[in-house]
Amino acid sequence: MASTAPWSETRPTALIVLADGTVIEGRGLGAGGQAVGELCFNTALTGYEEILTDPSYAGQIVTFTFPHIGNVGANDEDIEDLHPAARAGAVGAVFRADISNPSNYRSASHFDEWLKRRGIVAIAGVDTRALTALLREKGAANAVIAHNPDGVFDVDALKAKAREWSGLVDLDLAKEVTSGQSQTWTETPWVWDEGYGNQDEPTTHIVAVDYGAKRNILRLLAGLGAKVTIVPAKTSADDILALRADGIFLSNGPGDPAATAEYAVPMIQQLLKTEIPLFGICLGHQMLALALGAKTVKMHQGHHGANHPVKDFTTGKVEIVSMNHGFAVDGDTLPQGVEETHVSLFDGSNCGLTITGRPVFSVQHHPEASPGPQDSHYLFRRFANLIRSRRGEPALAE
């Protein structure tokens, strides 16, 4: 006898609502609630935990183009923000498939449980290829991601929230993710079956200005023999110079560089009056460029992934790198005496600079490779060699 039971209807338990009114339905994962941010896409095949904990993703919702997420689980070793309790990083995540059960000896928890503890709102069951194509065509979009297990949403209110959000332009997020006070960093890079080490006998001292620094950057500096002193983003040049550093590092970070420049540029300009070697990454690169008189621009879709080709003009080599930025230095505005050292082979955008004849350089991409290939690790040795040269010591092989 045929069943007379009514048709069952499955309600979506998560939504992505774009500022233009587009509504995308899916299955809710991670934390419940809502988050507003800039919706972008990341093309990396690995490193979802490192990506979501990168402070440079503050204020953003990350669409993962790789369809399978969660197979290596989550653990406390792979986070990248300095202060996990502050949850500096992405506010939302978008997946094609449901999260896989963990199958890795380093896994300490299921990825979905980790998302809940982290407070990241997530959605699965989305056609991420179509969404990526949309973002490529129209650009990174202001959006709201919402998760309600009951499947009840006020769609009109979500549309209004996405439409009314101001976006990342003119938004200084570095002040939201920076360290609250100075601290010393001694942890060195991870070694197979040993974990992280400790720099017990430093030979140099580097001051790192924290605009949203990633842990693996600091580890690589410590691994080259440095004691690293981390200072908040608004630390004055006088206070930095009082630390008597051998080198100064300007970290990565989120938000509009032109907004952060209000307090960062005068400080950097003071530092540039000295002969102390200086190295910047990501937002640090943009801050250095602005301090030198160049301009930054908002990109159409940004660069986010671990498979981006960049050419280093100083070596003539092409390297595959990690990228995470929605703003870029306008290479045409670099002043005389400043050389462009790296460019993206995707779109020709600026990815590096140096001051002619000075121990100062920076790059837009993420050479710490967390996640991503290690092609650009030589940049840390290049920085170390600037310090060693100033001290009359032999150079390391790059």
Order of alpha helices (4+ residues) and beta strands (2+ residues): beta-beta-beta-alpha-beta-beta-alpha-beta-alpha-beta-alpha-alpha-beta-beta-beta-beta-alpha-beta-alpha-beta-alpha-beta-alpha-beta-beta-beta-beta-beta-alpha
